[in-house]
Amino acid sequence: MKKAAIYGASGYTGLELIRILLNHSNVELTAVTSRRFDGLTVAEVFPALSGLTSLKYQNATPQKIASVCDVIFLALPHGVSMDIAPHFVGAGKKVIDLSADYRLRDVKEYESWYVPHKSSSLLSEAVYGLPELYRKQIKKSVLVANPGCYPTSIILGLAPALKDKFLEVSSIIANSASGASGAGREPQIGSLFCEVENGFKAYKVGKHRHTPEIEQELRILAGKKFNITFTPHLLPVKRGILSTIYATLGENISLERLHEAYCSFYAEEKFVRICPLGEYPNISSVCGSNYCDIGVCIDKRTNRAIIVVAVDNLIKGAAGQAVQNMNIMYGFDEDAGLCNVPLYP
């Protein structure tokens, strides 16, 4: 039995981590932290967990939390994890960071999109935590950089086609739409009910901070440097991401060949489901689960592939993938704690 703790556990991602870990047969959740809710029980902050745990939030130092855990999940804002992670790595703990602080391999690239990096020496130790691409490296790692939610959907959506060199990479366009929980639990005008309900809008057009993370991983898959066009949108729903990706195909790529490439690439993957030809994902079919659903199409008039991907931004896009990474690091069954059937309707 491994002991786990969550540093920064009062947001939606922290809630999902608590919920998953409480039902994990190989893990005991020993500590959760929050400055704002210090001394309150988890159930007081999240009544949905009433009767399921007696844990109280602590405003505790990394050193104190390290003394009661084997693995730590950092559910902290970008730019904050870099102050905390070195303490846990130095204490010999396994670290799964859900911020962007260790996702980008190039420190200058990180600093151009975020803030000056305070622990860049750890970047060489960090493994990008997308199990479908980096399972072997994750298994040996002590620091996993859990991917962003948009990047998870887009990278998984493009990986087979890029591996088989089916696409003209300079033509890639990704339009992604996320539920309001992607903005986090902190009150913001743009994510208030009256601002979101009955609306649908693009935001951070041409400048979303997930762009370099997406491009980094797509370039590795394609073996060449290129840029993509990525535009995020806000859906008037609580959770879920639907990414629709467009790219010009090379010559003589049939729909059957494209579909077979996806089926083959993900044949052994528990959490990636390829839709039958002519069917496409719906966020309602992955909500509350760690699944990623992918559907493919070819527009013969334009010779473009159209790839549609659905994930739950809080599960496969965050907490579920983090637990999947932990399972790999410890050699647990990869789906331990993650066998939830999607919530439908």
N, C-alpha and C positions, 0 to 999 in steps of 0.2 A: 504494500500500500504506500503510495507516494503522497506527500503532503504538498498541497498547492496553496498559493496566496495570490490575491489580486491587488495590485497597487493602483488605486484610482478606480474604485468599483461602484461609483454612484451614477454613472450614465447608462444609456441604453445598452452599450456593449458590455459594460460591467454587469448589468442585470442578466444579460444572456449568458455570460461566463458563469455567473453564480448558478443560474438555472441548470445549465448543462453539467457543471461539476458536481452539483448535489446529487445527480443521478448517475455519476460515473463510478463503476464498481471497483476501479483501481486507484481511486483518488479520494483523499480526505481534504476538504477545504478548511484551512486552519485560520486564515486571516483575510480581512478585507479592509482597505483603507479609504478614508475620505476626510479632508479637512473640514468641509462644511457640515458633515453629519457625524462628526466625532462623538462617540458615546451613545448614539442611537442604534437600535437594532436594525438589521436588514429589513425585517418585516415592517418596521415603522416607516421606512423610506419606500419600500416596495411591498404594499399589502398583498400582492399576488403570491408572495413567498411566506405568508403567515402560516405558522405551524410547521414549516419545512426546515427552518434553521434557527438557532439561537445566537448566531454570530452577531457581534456588534462592530460597527465601524470604528476604526482607530485612526488618529492622526499620528502615525508612527514613523520613525526613521527607517530607512532601508536596512540598517543594521539590526534593528529589533525584529523586523519582518523576516529577514534572512535566517534568524535563529529558529524559526518555527516552520520553515518550508524547504522543500527540495526544488520546486519549480515555481517561478514567479511570472505572472502575466502582468504586463505593463499596459494598462488601459488609460494612458495619459495623453494630453495634447501634444501635437508636434512641437518640438523644441524643448520639451520637459523631460522626455524619456532619457535623453542624452546625459542629463544630470544624475539620473537614478540608476540606469543600467550598469555602469561600471562598478557600483557597490555590490550588486548581486553577482556579477561575473567574477569579481575579485574574491567573493565569498564561496566560489565553487558551485553556485546554483545555476540551473538551466533557466534561461530567460527567453520569453516570447514577447516581443514588443509589438504592440498593435498600432503604434504611431509610424510616421514616415522616417524617423530619425536614422534608421539603418538600412532602408530599402535601396537607396541610390549608392552605387559603388564609387562614383566620382564625387568627392567632397565639394569641389567647385560647383558642380551641377546642383547639388543639394543646397548650397548656400545661395545660389542665384534664384532659387524658388522659395526658400524658407528663411533660415537665420544662420548666423555663424555657428559652425559645429564645434562643440566643446569636448567631444570624445571620439574624434575621427580615427584614432588608433584602433578602435574596435570594428571599424568598417570591414577590415580584412577578415575578421572572425565571423561576421554575420552572414547567414545564408538566407536567401530570399525564399520565403515560406510558402511556395506554391507546390504542394505535394505532387501533383501530376507531372511536374517538370523537374523537381529537385529532391525527390524522395531520398535518394542515396546520401546526398549531402546533408539533408535535414537530420537523418538518423545519427550522424556523427557530430552534430553541431551542439554548441552550448548557448548560442545566441541566434534566434530566428527572427527575421524581420517579416512580420505577418503582412501580406499584401493589402493594398487598398481595395475597396469594394468595386469601384469602377474598373481598375486594372484587372482584378480577378475575372470579371465577365469578358473583357475585351481580349485579354491574353489567352484564356481558355478557348474563346471563340475563334481565334486566328491561328493557334498553334499548329493544328494538322495541315492547314493550307500553306502556311509558311514553311513548315518542315519539308513538304513535298514540292515547294517552289511553284505553286500553282498561280501565284498572284504577282501583279505588277505593284510592288510595294509602295511606290510613290503615289499610288491612287487611293490608298486606304483612307476611308472616312468612317468614324464611329460616332453615332448619335446614341446617347445613353440617357435614360430617364430613371430617377430614383424617388422613392418615397420620402416623406418629410423626416423620418427618423435618421436619415443620413446626415442631417444637420446637427445631430446631437440633442442632448436634453436641456442645454442652457437656453434660456429664453432669448429669442431673436425675433425681431419684427417679421422678417421674411418667412419664418416657419410657423407663425401663429395661425390658428384655425381659420380666421377670417381672411388671412392673406393667401392661404393655400386652397381652401375649399372653392370648387368651381373654377380653378385656374390651372394653367399649364404653361410654364415658361422656361426659356433657356436662361442660364446664368453662368457667370465667369467665362463668357464666350472668348475663346482664343487664349485663355490664360489660366486654366484650371491646373492646380499643382499636382494632379495625378498624371499629367501629360508626360513628364520626363520618366516617370516610373514605367508607364506603358511602353514608351519608345525604347527604353533600355532593354526590356525583356523581348520585345518584338525584334529588335536588331540582332539580339543573340540568336533567336530562332531562325532569322533569315540569313544571318552571316554577313550582313552589310548595314551601313548606316543610312537611315532615311527618317523622314518626319511624317507624322500623320495629322489629320484634322480630327480633333476630338471636341465634341460639344455636349455638355451635360444639361439635363433638364430636370425640373422639379415636378413630380407627379402629386396630385391631390389624394394620396393614399398614405398609410402609415409606414409600410415597409415594402421592399422589393426593388430590384433593378431590372430593366429591360434594355439591352443594348442591341441596336441594329447596325451592322457593320457592312460597308460596301467596298468592293475592290474589283478592279479590272482583272480578268483572267488571262492567263497565257493562252496559246493556241490549243485547240482540240481537247479541252477539258469538259467532259460531259457531266451532267448532274449526277448520274449513277457513280461515276468515278470519284467525284467530290464527296458524295455521301459515304461511299465505302471507305475513303480515307479517314473520315471522322469516326466511323464505326470501328475501324481497325486501331486507330491511335488511342481511343479510349476504351477499348474492349475489356481491359482488366481494371478499369477504374470504378470503384464503388459509387462515387458521388457525381459522376458525369453521365447524363442520359441523353442519347441522341434520338431525336424525334424521327418517326417514320417519314419517308418522302411525302411531301405535301402537307405536313403538319408542322406547327411552329409553337414555341414556348409561350406560356402565360405566367406572369408572376404569381397568380393565384395557385399554381400547381407546385410551387417551390416554397411558398411562405411557411416560415417556421421550421424549415429543414436545411440540411447541409448540401442539398442537391444543386447541381448546375445543369439546366436543360438547354440543349442546342438544336436548332433547326437550320437547314441550309436550302438555298434556292439559287438558280441561275436565271438571270434576266437575259434571254437570248437576243433581244433587240439591241442591248448595249454591251453584251458579253461581260456582264458583271456578276460576281458572286454576291449574294445577299445572305448574311449569317445573322441569325437572331438568337440571343442568349438571355436566359432569365436566371437570376440568383436572388436569394434573400440577402439584402445588404448587411444585416446584422448577424447572419449565421455563416454561410459560405463566404460572405464578404467581410467577415470580422471574427466573431467569437467562435463559431463552429470550426472555421479553418484553423484558428489558434489551437483549439483542442485536438483537431486532427493532427496538427504538427506535434503537439505534446505526445500523442499516442505513438507517432513514428519515432520520436526521440527516445522513448522508453521501451519500444518494442511491444506495446499493447496492440490488441486488435485495432486496426485503423478506424473502425466505426464505433469504438467504445464510447458510450455516452451520446452518440450521434445518430441513433437509429429512429429518431422521431419521424413519423409519417407526416408529410406536409399538411398544414391546416387548410381544409377546404370544406365548405365555402368560407 
